[in-house]
Amino acid sequence: MSRIRSSHTKPELAVRRVLHGLGYRFRLHAKDLRGTPDIVFRGRQAAIFVHGCFWHGHGCRVAGKPPQSNISYWVPKIDRNRARDGAAQAELEADGWRVLVLWECEVDDVGSVSRRLREFLGPPRLSSTQP
């Protein structure tokens, strides 16, 4: 378990690549915000979480079936993760932030992810260096 990363995961890097390709600029892992969102747009008051399906209890094909061994540890752990995610999202929304959750299993479909990101964020802002 020591090799499990909490940041800069493959799904997160894929989402960041899509965002950058669409022309968005962002900050990473804002520790001052509840839940430490993976991607933050302070000017837009928007936060994006990229959740791993297994660790956050998504229940999709990527997460697979629940662990068969040490159930007394894993079930409460994943339940606590889900409760913590919900509390963090609710607190951010109460503070005026918009929150988008992308799941590991959704990241493979680049077209769908880019469409959701554009709908969530609106058009990218043009920089002053562009003609």
C-alpha positions, 0 to 999 in steps of 0.5 A: 500500500505504500506505493499507492499515490494520493496525487499525480495519479494516472487518471489525474494526469489524463484529466490535466492533459485534457484541460491543458489541451482545451486551453485551461490553466489551473492550480494543483492540490490546494491544501487550504481547501477542504478535501484538497481538490486535485485541480483548482480554478480559483478565479472560477471558484471551481474544484475538480476531484479525480477519484479512484473507483476502488478507493472511493467506492464507486462500484463500477467495472474498474473498482471490481468486486469488493475485497474478499479478505479482511472485510472488517477493515476494507468496508469501513475504510471505503465507507469513511472515504465516501463520507469524507468525500461527501462532507468535503464537497458539501463544505466547498459548495457551502463556501460558494465553490462549484465541484466536479467529481470525475471517476477513474473509469470515466477518464478513458473516454476523452471526448466525454471528459472534455465535454463535461469539463467545458460544460462545467468550466465554461470557455477558457480565458484567452491570455494577453499573449495570443494574437 
